[in-house]
Amino acid sequence: MMFLLLLSSVPSPRAKLLMPAVLWMALQLLMVTVTAFPVALPGCPEACGSITVPYPFGFQHGCYHAGFNLTCDETRHPPKLLLGDGVEVDDISLAASTVRVQSKITTFSWSYGNLTAQTANNRSAVKPSIDSSGLWYGGLTGTGMQLSVSTEHNVFVAIGCNFIAYLVANPDSAGGQEYVSACAALCDKSFPAPGDTSCSGVGCCRTPIAQALPAYGVQFKDLDQTDGGPSTHRPSVSAFIVDREWFSGINVSAMQNNTFGDSGSYIYGSHQHQHTSPKSITSVPTVLEWWLDLQRDRDLVVLDPHSGSALRCISLNSVAVETSGDISCNCSDGYEGNPYFVHGCQDIDECLQPDVYPCLHETCINMPGTYRCSAKKSIISLPGIITVIAISAGFGLLLSLLGVAQITNKLKQRKAKKLRQKFFKKNQGLLLQQLISSNKDIAERTRIFSLEELEQATNKFDHNRILGGGGHGTVYKGILSDQHVVAIKKAKIVVQREIEQFINEVVILSQTNHRNVVKLFGCCLETEVPLLVYEFISNGTLSFHLHGQSENPFSWKDRLRIALETARAIAYLHSAASISVYHRDIKCANILLTDTLTAKVSDFGASRSIAIDETGILTAVQGTYGYLDPEYYYTSRLTEKSDVYSFGVILAELLTRLTPVFSSHSSEVTSLASHFVSLIRDNRLSDILDTQIVDEGGGDDAEAVARLAEACLSLKGEERPTMRQVETTLEDVLNSKVNLSSQITRVNQNARNDQSYKESIGGEGTRLYSLEKEFIQSSEIPR
């Protein structure tokens, strides 16, 4: 009875002292359990079936914000929460600003197309083909909600035999298509193998998604070179966007059985494959991101009266994070709840936390957003020897528990310290320390950061600090203790090769000093994969401005200047740096731009340093499809002319604003390098030149740059100019000093004469390799 009375109210400090320790800890746990923070508006349902529905979402009139309305189908048992045109919702997260839904699987079947009367009964004369395209909307159409596929949480997966699957941005755009992701799935006589969970390209492939969009086009390219026949039965092809955490282990095997199982049996070559698993999976979990719009949802975001300029959400004790006009909300430190309505963020009573009593031997006093500890007042009382013994025993037990917790915490800290030291040695931290201490110039430019410093700079690598990333890692915006803004690269996966690339980048950039090469401030070696700290470049990549949706495209003069600055950086790496460096991955995505459009060459993970007396080295082929030097690809011999070829592709992009691989009018995937050289040799530059350059009167300069790009894209490395010659030519063009009739002769005067150049044109044209063949081969290139 006394225990029930104690539970009716929060005990006073005096009662806490008299209460046995075990009883007090049980009371704390019970009170935290019954504490609940608001989720929905007052009077509104907080869940549909087992799914919690927090505001601004809702499914009853007056219970949701405009554009965030859902449907609760209570005719099902249990009830189902639906988004848009019938897409089932699995979970809604306010903290991560995500919605997890069940999106449909896109399936395409093989067919014989339109058979003529002569071939209808003789299918052996016709090769089966696959429907070439489709759409992936994820059920987002018509919702009015601001949603997009999360590139961090999802991957693009395709299952089937002998095809390339493409994920396309803006599939309905008349201005051309942009490839977001692509992967190839191949089969041989031994596939499919039961229970395979790798999805590594044999019957199943997966790849990250480069752009967060609400919808995509799905395209396929057949790679099967065998002829069809009346007995040939190829399995259908499935493609879907799926939560990367869900798509692992047994789920990979289930999805492969789901695709191949509907065939029963099929014949590949002379081998027949049997599958009996029924096709029953029609949807997979997909993670979508949602956000507020600064204009449309202005009623949920207000100015913070304390700062006068910073934004906060409508709830008191909340913060708003703004990124390019998009807003997400969170409760302030010390508060929990829903920041999207008034009084949604409520104070956390730290004094009732079940894991640890925060004030140890003092009295804990809760305060708004925090707490304070006050010394306990002595109680002078003689309740008898039994009471004294009971209180002493209670305190003894409590102190013992606290002591065990303190010892455990110290052991954890010591273990974490040893682990950081282990990673430091494994990541060659001692070698880097020696390099810094022995070279004064390097010591002034490069420092070794502690993990604690970088966690503090990024708010423990908060999701809202992410600037971008891809398959190799994520880049965070960080603010150091001296208020210096930096970019911090953190790898997503732990592979020894990735670690070696990170360390290679540290060694090269620590010895490099040029205004057009991104600066490396230092690194952290206390994690399993090193963290790199760069200068913060705020204006994105050249690739985004050329091929993205920039409202103000660069002028021709700006493009020329960016090309010249990039050429200066590469020429410096080749011939003026303290150690010669071949970059090996020159591309528009690795050229960053400052607010003043100054070019900065970045990403040296694949670069190689070269001895003074060396002209090339044999190495495993690395690079990016569309930029890769064909001579390097076929010989594995890396030279400075490999970077020259990649730079030639960039010049072609600046002249045409086409991507290195694009779709031609005949819907064929075309290499920009080969197409550009072909048009230049036919004197048809105007067919591919960006019209903005012509409108600005840059035709003569553009022709000079086009001839320079043609020289850089020669298939033979010895016929290409050096980067120093490229730099000089671009300076002449920018200063309007170039002579069009003699430019190519000048930049190549040490490599070939006019006659040998003409002879090489005919032979070179016959060596232009097939794009499909290059894709299949270069799909194995690491970068």
GUMIMAR-830824 format. One record per residue (C-alpha): z, x, y. Coordinates in steps of 0.2 Angstrom, whole numbers. Example, Ala and Ser with C-alpha at 12.3 -4.5 7.8 and 13.67 -1.06 7.14 Angstrom:
up = 39 east = 62 north = -22
up = 36 east = 68 north = -5
END
This chain:
up = 0 east = 0 north = 0
up = 4 east = 14 north = 12
up = -13 east = 22 north = 8
up = -22 east = 6 north = 13
up = -13 east = 5 north = 30
up = -18 east = 23 north = 34
up = -36 east = 19 north = 31
up = -36 east = 5 north = 44
up = -36 east = 17 north = 59
up = -39 east = 36 north = 63
up = -23 east = 45 north = 60
up = -14 east = 53 north = 75
up = -11 east = 72 north = 75
up = 7 east = 69 north = 71
up = 2 east = 58 north = 55
up = -10 east = 72 north = 50
up = 4 east = 84 north = 50
up = 15 east = 73 north = 39
up = 1 east = 68 north = 27
up = -2 east = 78 north = 11
up = -17 east = 89 north = 13
up = -27 east = 82 north = -2
up = -24 east = 64 north = 5
up = -31 east = 70 north = 22
up = -46 east = 77 north = 15
up = -50 east = 61 north = 5
up = -48 east = 51 north = 21
up = -60 east = 63 north = 30
up = -73 east = 60 north = 17
up = -72 east = 41 north = 17
up = -73 east = 40 north = 36
up = -89 east = 50 north = 36
up = -96 east = 40 north = 22
up = -94 east = 24 north = 32
up = -101 east = 31 north = 48
up = -119 east = 25 north = 52
up = -131 east = 28 north = 66
up = -143 east = 15 north = 73
up = -160 east = 15 north = 65
up = -169 east = -1 north = 72
up = -167 east = -12 north = 87
up = -152 east = -24 north = 87
up = -155 east = -39 north = 76
up = -171 east = -31 north = 68
up = -172 east = -27 north = 49
up = -169 east = -8 north = 45
up = -179 east = -8 north = 29
up = -193 east = -15 north = 19
up = -188 east = -14 north = 1
up = -182 east = 3 north = -2
up = -191 east = 11 north = 14
up = -181 east = 13 north = 30
up = -191 east = 7 north = 45
up = -184 east = 16 north = 61
up = -190 east = 11 north = 78
up = -203 east = 13 north = 87
up = -210 east = 7 north = 70
up = -206 east = -11 north = 64
up = -214 east = -26 north = 55
up = -207 east = -41 north = 64
up = -211 east = -47 north = 82
up = -201 east = -39 north = 95
up = -195 east = -26 north = 83
up = -208 east = -12 north = 86
up = -216 east = -3 north = 101
up = -234 east = -7 north = 105
up = -246 east = 2 north = 93
up = -232 east = 5 north = 80
up = -232 east = -12 north = 70
up = -232 east = -11 north = 51
up = -233 east = -25 north = 38
up = -219 east = -29 north = 25
up = -227 east = -38 north = 10
up = -213 east = -48 north = 3
up = -224 east = -56 north = -10
up = -222 east = -40 north = -20
up = -207 east = -36 north = -30
up = -200 east = -25 north = -23
up = -207 east = -28 north = -6
up = -220 east = -15 north = 0
up = -222 east = -7 north = 18
up = -240 east = -7 north = 23
up = -250 east = 3 north = 37
up = -267 east = -2 north = 44
up = -278 east = -10 north = 31
up = -266 east = -11 north = 16
up = -261 east = 8 north = 15
up = -244 east = 9 north = 6
up = -230 east = 18 north = 16
up = -218 east = 30 north = 6
up = -207 east = 37 north = 20
up = -206 east = 38 north = 39
up = -197 east = 53 north = 47
up = -191 east = 53 north = 65
up = -186 east = 71 north = 65
up = -203 east = 78 north = 58
up = -213 east = 64 north = 66
up = -222 east = 61 north = 50
up = -227 east = 46 north = 39
up = -230 east = 48 north = 21
up = -243 east = 36 north = 14
up = -253 east = 33 north = -2
up = -271 east = 36 north = 2
up = -285 east = 32 north = -10
up = -295 east = 44 north = -20
up = -313 east = 46 north = -16
up = -324 east = 46 north = -32
up = -342 east = 50 north = -33
up = -353 east = 47 north = -49
up = -368 east = 57 north = -56
up = -384 east = 47 north = -56
up = -403 east = 49 north = -60
up = -408 east = 43 north = -43
up = -424 east = 32 north = -42
up = -433 east = 34 north = -58
up = -452 east = 30 north = -59
up = -460 east = 20 north = -72
up = -466 east = 36 north = -81
up = -449 east = 44 north = -81
up = -437 east = 29 north = -84
up = -438 east = 31 north = -102
up = -438 east = 50 north = -102
up = -423 east = 56 north = -92
up = -425 east = 74 north = -99
up = -438 east = 76 north = -85
up = -425 east = 71 north = -71
up = -410 east = 81 north = -66
up = -395 east = 70 north = -62
up = -388 east = 71 north = -44
up = -372 east = 66 north = -35
up = -370 east = 55 north = -20
up = -371 east = 67 north = -6
up = -358 east = 61 north = 6
up = -344 east = 49 north = 9
up = -329 east = 45 north = 21
up = -311 east = 48 north = 20
up = -301 east = 37 north = 32
up = -284 east = 36 north = 24
up = -283 east = 18 north = 29
up = -280 east = 23 north = 47
up = -294 east = 13 north = 55
up = -290 east = -1 north = 67
up = -271 east = 3 north = 68
up = -272 east = 8 north = 86
up = -258 east = 20 north = 81
up = -259 east = 39 north = 85
up = -260 east = 47 north = 68
up = -269 east = 62 north = 61
up = -268 east = 71 north = 44
up = -255 east = 85 north = 44
up = -263 east = 102 north = 42
up = -246 east = 109 north = 38
up = -241 east = 97 north = 24
up = -258 east = 93 north = 15
up = -272 east = 102 north = 6
up = -290 east = 96 north = 2
up = -293 east = 95 north = -17
up = -309 east = 92 north = -26
up = -310 east = 89 north = -45
up = -326 east = 90 north = -56
up = -340 east = 102 north = -62
up = -352 east = 113 north = -53
up = -352 east = 108 north = -35
up = -346 east = 113 north = -17
up = -335 east = 100 north = -8
up = -335 east = 100 north = 11
up = -323 east = 91 north = 23
up = -332 east = 87 north = 39
up = -326 east = 83 north = 56
up = -334 east = 69 north = 66
up = -345 east = 63 north = 52
up = -353 east = 49 north = 63
up = -357 east = 61 north = 77
up = -375 east = 62 north = 82
up = -373 east = 79 north = 89
up = -371 east = 88 north = 72
up = -356 east = 91 north = 60
up = -343 east = 104 north = 59
up = -336 east = 110 north = 43
up = -317 east = 109 north = 42
up = -314 east = 115 north = 24
up = -324 east = 119 north = 9
up = -321 east = 124 north = -9
up = -331 east = 126 north = -25
up = -327 east = 119 north = -43
up = -336 east = 127 north = -58
up = -336 east = 123 north = -76
up = -341 east = 132 north = -92
up = -341 east = 128 north = -110
up = -322 east = 131 north = -112
up = -318 east = 118 north = -98
up = -308 east = 107 north = -96
up = -293 east = 115 north = -104
up = -278 east = 103 north = -107
up = -263 east = 105 north = -97
up = -271 east = 117 north = -84
up = -261 east = 117 north = -68
up = -269 east = 131 north = -58
up = -283 east = 121 north = -49
up = -290 east = 138 north = -44
up = -309 east = 134 north = -45
up = -312 east = 130 north = -63
up = -314 east = 111 north = -63
up = -302 east = 109 north = -49
up = -301 east = 118 north = -32
up = -290 east = 116 north = -17
up = -290 east = 123 north = 1
up = -280 east = 121 north = 17
up = -287 east = 109 north = 31
up = -291 east = 118 north = 47
up = -291 east = 103 north = 59
up = -279 east = 88 north = 61
up = -290 east = 72 north = 62
up = -288 east = 54 north = 58
up = -304 east = 54 north = 47
up = -316 east = 65 north = 39
up = -333 east = 65 north = 31
up = -334 east = 71 north = 13
up = -350 east = 80 north = 7
up = -355 east = 88 north = -9
up = -368 east = 101 north = -15
up = -373 east = 102 north = -33
up = -372 east = 119 north = -40
up = -378 east = 114 north = -58
up = -394 east = 123 north = -62
up = -396 east = 114 north = -80
up = -409 east = 100 north = -83
up = -403 east = 83 north = -87
up = -407 east = 74 north = -103
up = -403 east = 57 north = -111
up = -388 east = 64 north = -119
up = -381 east = 72 north = -104
up = -365 east = 64 north = -97
up = -357 east = 74 north = -83
up = -339 east = 69 north = -77
up = -337 east = 60 north = -60
up = -331 east = 70 north = -45
up = -315 east = 66 north = -36
up = -310 east = 72 north = -19
up = -294 east = 68 north = -9
up = -281 east = 74 north = 4
up = -264 east = 76 north = -4
up = -246 east = 82 north = 0
up = -246 east = 101 north = -5
up = -228 east = 99 north = -12
up = -233 east = 85 north = -23
up = -249 east = 92 north = -29
up = -241 east = 105 north = -41
up = -236 east = 107 north = -59
up = -238 east = 92 north = -70
up = -246 east = 82 north = -55
up = -261 east = 94 north = -55
up = -264 east = 92 north = -74
up = -262 east = 73 north = -72
up = -275 east = 72 north = -58
up = -288 east = 83 north = -68
up = -285 east = 71 north = -83
up = -287 east = 56 north = -72
up = -305 east = 63 north = -66
up = -311 east = 69 north = -83
up = -303 east = 56 north = -93
up = -315 east = 42 north = -87
up = -329 east = 51 north = -96
up = -323 east = 49 north = -114
up = -334 east = 63 north = -118
up = -348 east = 73 north = -110
up = -360 east = 87 north = -115
up = -361 east = 103 north = -105
up = -375 east = 114 north = -112
up = -374 east = 113 north = -131
up = -355 east = 110 north = -131
up = -347 east = 92 north = -132
up = -330 east = 89 north = -124
up = -319 east = 75 north = -129
up = -306 east = 67 north = -117
up = -296 east = 51 north = -120
up = -284 east = 50 north = -105
up = -287 east = 33 north = -96
up = -292 east = 34 north = -78
up = -277 east = 25 north = -69
up = -272 east = 35 north = -54
up = -281 east = 28 north = -38
up = -270 east = 35 north = -24
up = -260 east = 50 north = -20
up = -247 east = 54 north = -7
up = -253 east = 60 north = 10
up = -243 east = 66 north = 25
up = -248 east = 60 north = 42
up = -242 east = 66 north = 59
up = -238 east = 53 north = 73
up = -233 east = 55 north = 91
up = -231 east = 46 north = 108
up = -244 east = 47 north = 122
up = -238 east = 52 north = 139
up = -248 east = 38 north = 147
up = -247 east = 24 north = 135
up = -229 east = 26 north = 130
up = -222 east = 30 north = 147
up = -208 east = 17 north = 144
up = -201 east = 28 north = 130
up = -200 east = 44 north = 140
up = -191 east = 47 north = 157
up = -187 east = 61 north = 169
up = -171 east = 70 north = 165
up = -160 east = 66 north = 181
up = -150 east = 82 north = 178
up = -166 east = 93 north = 179
up = -177 east = 83 north = 190
up = -193 east = 89 north = 181
up = -190 east = 90 north = 162
up = -193 east = 75 north = 151
up = -181 east = 66 north = 140
up = -183 east = 51 north = 129
up = -177 east = 34 north = 134
up = -160 east = 37 north = 124
up = -146 east = 46 north = 133
up = -142 east = 63 north = 125
up = -160 east = 66 north = 119
up = -174 east = 78 north = 122
up = -193 east = 77 north = 123
up = -205 east = 90 north = 117
up = -222 east = 89 north = 126
up = -238 east = 97 north = 119
up = -255 east = 94 north = 128
up = -249 east = 76 north = 133
up = -242 east = 72 north = 116
up = -223 east = 68 north = 115
up = -210 east = 69 north = 101
up = -192 east = 65 north = 103
up = -176 east = 72 north = 96
up = -157 east = 69 north = 99
up = -148 east = 83 north = 108
up = -137 east = 95 north = 99
up = -121 east = 86 north = 94
up = -129 east = 69 north = 93
up = -138 east = 60 north = 79
up = -147 east = 44 north = 78
up = -164 east = 36 north = 85
up = -169 east = 44 north = 102
up = -183 east = 30 north = 104
up = -171 east = 17 north = 111
up = -156 east = 16 north = 123
up = -140 east = 22 north = 116
up = -149 east = 27 north = 100
up = -142 east = 45 north = 100
up = -123 east = 44 north = 96
up = -110 east = 57 north = 96
up = -106 east = 66 north = 80
up = -88 east = 67 north = 76
up = -86 east = 86 north = 71
up = -68 east = 83 north = 67
up = -73 east = 72 north = 52
up = -86 east = 83 north = 44
up = -82 east = 83 north = 26
up = -88 east = 101 north = 22
up = -76 east = 111 north = 34
up = -62 east = 107 north = 46
up = -68 east = 115 north = 62
up = -51 east = 120 north = 70
up = -43 east = 128 north = 55
up = -24 east = 128 north = 59
up = -26 east = 119 north = 76
up = -29 east = 100 north = 80
up = -47 east = 95 north = 82
up = -51 east = 84 north = 97
up = -69 east = 76 north = 97
up = -78 east = 77 north = 113
up = -96 east = 70 north = 118
up = -108 east = 82 north = 110
up = -95 east = 94 north = 105
up = -76 east = 96 north = 101
up = -62 east = 107 north = 105
up = -47 east = 114 north = 96
up = -29 east = 112 north = 103
up = -13 east = 120 north = 97
up = -2 east = 109 north = 86
up = 14 east = 104 north = 93
up = 30 east = 109 north = 84
up = 39 east = 94 north = 76
up = 57 east = 97 north = 75
up = 64 east = 86 north = 62
up = 76 east = 86 north = 47
up = 68 east = 73 north = 35
up = 76 east = 82 north = 20
up = 72 east = 96 north = 8
up = 60 east = 85 north = -1
up = 49 east = 82 north = 15
up = 49 east = 100 north = 19
up = 44 east = 105 north = 2
up = 30 east = 92 north = 2
up = 23 east = 98 north = 19
up = 24 east = 116 north = 14
up = 15 east = 113 north = -2
up = 2 east = 103 north = 7
up = -1 east = 117 north = 20
up = -1 east = 130 north = 6
up = -15 east = 121 north = -3
up = -25 east = 118 north = 13
up = -23 east = 137 north = 17
up = -28 east = 142 north = 0
up = -44 east = 131 north = 1
up = -48 east = 138 north = 18
up = -45 east = 156 north = 12
up = -57 east = 153 north = -3
up = -70 east = 146 north = 9
up = -68 east = 161 north = 21
up = -70 east = 173 north = 7
up = -85 east = 164 north = 0
up = -93 east = 164 north = 17
up = -90 east = 183 north = 19
up = -97 east = 186 north = 2
up = -113 east = 176 north = 7
up = -114 east = 186 north = 23
up = -113 east = 202 north = 14
up = -126 east = 196 north = 1
up = -138 east = 191 north = 15
up = -136 east = 208 north = 23
up = -140 east = 218 north = 7
up = -155 east = 207 north = 5
up = -161 east = 211 north = 22
up = -158 east = 229 north = 19
up = -168 east = 228 north = 3
up = -183 east = 219 north = 11
up = -182 east = 232 north = 25
up = -184 east = 247 north = 13
up = -198 east = 237 north = 3
up = -208 east = 234 north = 19
up = -208 east = 252 north = 23
up = -196 east = 250 north = 37
up = -189 east = 268 north = 35
up = -207 east = 275 north = 37
up = -210 east = 264 north = 52
up = -194 east = 270 north = 60
up = -199 east = 288 north = 57
up = -216 east = 285 north = 65
up = -208 east = 277 north = 80
up = -195 east = 291 north = 82
up = -208 east = 305 north = 80
up = -221 east = 298 north = 93
up = -215 east = 294 north = 111
up = -230 east = 283 north = 115
up = -227 east = 272 north = 100
up = -208 east = 271 north = 103
up = -212 east = 264 north = 121
up = -224 east = 251 north = 115
up = -216 east = 246 north = 98
up = -199 east = 240 north = 92
up = -191 east = 234 north = 77
up = -183 east = 217 north = 79
up = -169 east = 209 north = 69
up = -171 east = 193 north = 60
up = -157 east = 186 north = 70
up = -166 east = 190 north = 86
up = -182 east = 181 north = 81
up = -173 east = 166 north = 74
up = -164 east = 164 north = 91
up = -181 east = 166 north = 100
up = -190 east = 152 north = 89
up = -175 east = 140 north = 88
up = -174 east = 145 north = 69
up = -193 east = 143 north = 67
up = -193 east = 125 north = 74
up = -208 east = 115 north = 69
up = -210 east = 111 north = 88
up = -213 east = 129 north = 92
up = -229 east = 131 north = 80
up = -244 east = 137 north = 90
up = -256 east = 137 north = 75
up = -260 east = 145 north = 59
up = -270 east = 145 north = 43
up = -271 east = 150 north = 25
up = -262 east = 167 north = 29
up = -248 east = 161 north = 40
up = -240 east = 152 north = 54
up = -239 east = 158 north = 72
up = -224 east = 152 north = 82
up = -220 east = 153 north = 101
up = -204 east = 163 north = 104
up = -194 east = 166 north = 120
up = -184 east = 183 north = 118
up = -167 east = 186 north = 126
up = -175 east = 194 north = 141
up = -185 east = 178 north = 144
up = -201 east = 186 north = 138
up = -213 east = 174 north = 129
up = -221 east = 181 north = 113
up = -231 east = 175 north = 98
up = -223 east = 177 north = 81
up = -233 east = 177 north = 65
up = -224 east = 172 north = 49
up = -233 east = 172 north = 32
up = -233 east = 156 north = 22
up = -234 east = 164 north = 5
up = -227 east = 180 north = -3
up = -241 east = 191 north = -11
up = -240 east = 210 north = -11
up = -257 east = 211 north = -4
up = -252 east = 200 north = 11
up = -237 east = 212 north = 14
up = -248 east = 227 north = 14
up = -260 east = 218 north = 27
up = -245 east = 215 north = 38
up = -239 east = 233 north = 37
up = -257 east = 239 north = 40
up = -258 east = 229 north = 56
up = -242 east = 236 north = 62
up = -247 east = 254 north = 59
up = -264 east = 251 north = 68
up = -258 east = 241 north = 83
up = -243 east = 253 north = 86
up = -256 east = 267 north = 89
up = -268 east = 256 north = 99
up = -268 east = 254 north = 118
up = -282 east = 245 north = 126
up = -282 east = 230 north = 139
up = -294 east = 220 north = 127
up = -284 east = 223 north = 111
up = -269 east = 211 north = 109
up = -253 east = 220 north = 111
up = -240 east = 222 north = 97
up = -223 east = 222 north = 103
up = -215 east = 225 north = 87
up = -210 east = 218 north = 70
up = -196 east = 212 north = 59
up = -195 east = 219 north = 42
up = -179 east = 210 north = 36
up = -188 east = 196 north = 27
up = -198 east = 196 north = 11
up = -214 east = 196 north = 21
up = -214 east = 205 north = 38
up = -214 east = 195 north = 55
up = -226 east = 202 north = 68
up = -222 east = 200 north = 87
up = -237 east = 200 north = 99
up = -240 east = 196 north = 117
up = -242 east = 178 north = 120
up = -260 east = 173 north = 124
up = -260 east = 155 north = 131
up = -279 east = 150 north = 131
up = -283 east = 149 north = 113
up = -298 east = 157 north = 104
up = -316 east = 160 north = 109
up = -321 east = 149 north = 94
up = -311 east = 134 north = 101
up = -320 east = 135 north = 118
up = -337 east = 138 north = 110
up = -336 east = 126 north = 96
up = -322 east = 114 north = 100
up = -321 east = 100 north = 112
up = -318 east = 109 north = 128
up = -322 east = 98 north = 143
up = -327 east = 113 north = 154
up = -339 east = 125 north = 143
up = -340 east = 143 north = 149
up = -353 east = 148 north = 161
up = -366 east = 161 north = 156
up = -358 east = 174 north = 167
up = -341 east = 171 north = 158
up = -349 east = 172 north = 141
up = -357 east = 189 north = 146
up = -341 east = 196 north = 153
up = -331 east = 190 north = 137
up = -345 east = 199 north = 126
up = -343 east = 215 north = 136
up = -324 east = 215 north = 135
up = -325 east = 212 north = 116
up = -338 east = 226 north = 115
up = -327 east = 238 north = 125
up = -312 east = 234 north = 113
up = -322 east = 237 north = 97
up = -330 east = 253 north = 104
up = -313 east = 259 north = 109
up = -307 east = 256 north = 91
up = -322 east = 266 north = 84
up = -322 east = 281 north = 95
up = -308 east = 282 north = 108
up = -292 east = 277 north = 99
up = -280 east = 290 north = 93
up = -286 east = 285 north = 75
up = -304 east = 278 north = 72
up = -302 east = 260 north = 66
up = -315 east = 248 north = 58
up = -309 east = 230 north = 61
up = -318 east = 222 north = 46
up = -315 east = 204 north = 52
up = -324 east = 203 north = 69
up = -326 east = 184 north = 73
up = -324 east = 172 north = 87
up = -308 east = 165 north = 79
up = -300 east = 183 north = 81
up = -305 east = 184 north = 100
up = -290 east = 177 north = 110
up = -292 east = 172 north = 129
up = -279 east = 173 north = 143
up = -278 east = 161 north = 157
up = -290 east = 172 north = 167
up = -302 east = 172 north = 152
up = -299 east = 190 north = 148
up = -304 east = 194 north = 130
up = -291 east = 201 north = 117
up = -297 east = 206 north = 100
up = -283 east = 202 north = 87
up = -279 east = 201 north = 68
up = -280 east = 218 north = 61
up = -273 east = 214 north = 44
up = -290 east = 219 north = 36
up = -294 east = 234 north = 47
up = -295 east = 252 north = 40
up = -292 east = 268 north = 49
up = -305 east = 282 north = 47
up = -303 east = 301 north = 47
up = -313 east = 310 north = 61
up = -325 east = 318 north = 48
up = -329 east = 302 north = 39
up = -343 east = 290 north = 42
up = -339 east = 277 north = 30
up = -327 east = 273 north = 15
up = -329 east = 263 north = -1
up = -317 east = 248 north = -2
up = -315 east = 231 north = -9
up = -326 east = 218 north = 1
up = -316 east = 208 north = 14
up = -322 east = 198 north = 29
up = -327 east = 180 north = 34
up = -342 east = 170 north = 28
up = -355 east = 170 north = 41
up = -350 east = 186 north = 49
up = -350 east = 198 north = 34
up = -362 east = 213 north = 34
up = -375 east = 211 north = 20
up = -376 east = 229 north = 17
up = -357 east = 231 north = 16
up = -356 east = 216 north = 4
up = -369 east = 223 north = -8
up = -363 east = 242 north = -7
up = -345 east = 240 north = -4
up = -347 east = 254 north = 9
up = -338 east = 250 north = 25
up = -345 east = 259 north = 41
up = -344 east = 256 north = 60
up = -360 east = 247 north = 59
up = -352 east = 233 north = 49
up = -342 east = 228 north = 64
up = -359 east = 229 north = 74
up = -366 east = 216 north = 63
up = -352 east = 204 north = 65
up = -353 east = 207 north = 84
up = -371 east = 202 north = 83
up = -366 east = 185 north = 76
up = -354 east = 183 north = 90
up = -368 east = 187 north = 103
up = -379 east = 173 north = 94
up = -365 east = 161 north = 95
up = -363 east = 164 north = 114
up = -382 east = 161 north = 116
up = -383 east = 146 north = 106
up = -365 east = 138 north = 104
up = -369 east = 136 north = 86
up = -356 east = 140 north = 72
up = -360 east = 155 north = 60
up = -365 east = 142 north = 47
up = -372 east = 125 north = 52
up = -382 east = 110 north = 46
up = -401 east = 111 north = 51
up = -411 east = 95 north = 54
up = -415 east = 94 north = 36
up = -397 east = 93 north = 32
up = -398 east = 111 north = 24
up = -383 east = 123 north = 27
up = -390 east = 137 north = 37
up = -384 east = 155 north = 41
up = -385 east = 157 north = 60
up = -389 east = 176 north = 58
up = -404 east = 174 north = 48
up = -410 east = 158 north = 57
up = -408 east = 167 north = 74
up = -417 east = 183 north = 69
up = -432 east = 173 north = 62
up = -434 east = 163 north = 79
up = -432 east = 179 north = 89
up = -446 east = 187 north = 79
up = -457 east = 172 north = 82
up = -454 east = 172 north = 101
up = -445 east = 155 north = 99
up = -429 east = 159 north = 108
up = -430 east = 143 north = 118
up = -429 east = 133 north = 102
up = -411 east = 138 north = 100
up = -405 east = 144 north = 117
up = -391 east = 134 north = 124
up = -398 east = 123 north = 138
up = -383 east = 127 north = 150
up = -389 east = 145 north = 151
up = -407 east = 139 north = 156
up = -399 east = 127 north = 169
up = -389 east = 142 north = 176
up = -405 east = 152 north = 178
up = -399 east = 165 north = 165
up = -415 east = 165 north = 155
up = -420 east = 184 north = 158
up = -402 east = 190 north = 154
up = -402 east = 179 north = 139
up = -418 east = 186 north = 132
up = -411 east = 204 north = 134
up = -394 east = 199 north = 125
up = -405 east = 190 north = 111
up = -414 east = 206 north = 108
up = -398 east = 216 north = 108
up = -391 east = 203 north = 95
up = -407 east = 205 north = 85
up = -404 east = 224 north = 84
up = -386 east = 222 north = 79
up = -391 east = 210 north = 65
up = -403 east = 222 north = 56
up = -400 east = 222 north = 38
up = -400 east = 241 north = 37
up = -384 east = 248 north = 46
up = -393 east = 264 north = 51
up = -405 east = 253 north = 62
up = -391 east = 245 north = 72
up = -385 east = 252 north = 88
up = -367 east = 259 north = 90
up = -354 east = 249 north = 99
up = -354 east = 261 north = 113
up = -373 east = 258 north = 115
up = -370 east = 239 north = 114
up = -356 east = 241 north = 128
up = -368 east = 251 north = 139
up = -382 east = 238 north = 137
up = -371 east = 223 north = 141
up = -365 east = 232 north = 157
up = -383 east = 234 north = 162
up = -386 east = 215 north = 159
up = -371 east = 210 north = 168
up = -375 east = 220 north = 183
up = -394 east = 214 north = 182
up = -400 east = 232 north = 179
up = -408 east = 229 north = 162
up = -427 east = 232 north = 159
up = -432 east = 220 north = 146
up = -447 east = 229 north = 140
up = -438 east = 245 north = 136
up = -420 east = 239 north = 131
up = -422 east = 238 north = 112
up = -430 east = 255 north = 112
up = -416 east = 262 north = 122
up = -401 east = 255 north = 111
up = -410 east = 261 north = 95
up = -418 east = 277 north = 101
up = -407 east = 288 north = 90
up = -410 east = 276 north = 75
up = -428 east = 272 north = 73
up = -445 east = 273 north = 82
up = -456 east = 258 north = 87
up = -468 east = 260 north = 72
up = -454 east = 261 north = 59
up = -446 east = 246 north = 67
up = -462 east = 236 north = 65
up = -463 east = 241 north = 47
up = -445 east = 236 north = 43
up = -447 east = 219 north = 50
up = -459 east = 214 north = 36
up = -448 east = 221 north = 22
up = -432 east = 214 north = 30
up = -438 east = 196 north = 31
up = -441 east = 196 north = 12
up = -423 east = 202 north = 9
up = -415 east = 187 north = 18
up = -403 east = 181 north = 4
up = -401 east = 162 north = -1
up = -386 east = 154 north = 8
up = -381 east = 145 north = -7
up = -380 east = 161 north = -17
up = -371 east = 170 north = -3
up = -358 east = 156 north = -3
up = -355 east = 156 north = -21
up = -353 east = 175 north = -21
up = -343 east = 177 north = -5
up = -331 east = 163 north = -10
up = -322 east = 177 north = -19
up = -320 east = 187 north = -3
up = -301 east = 188 north = 1
up = -303 east = 182 north = 19
END
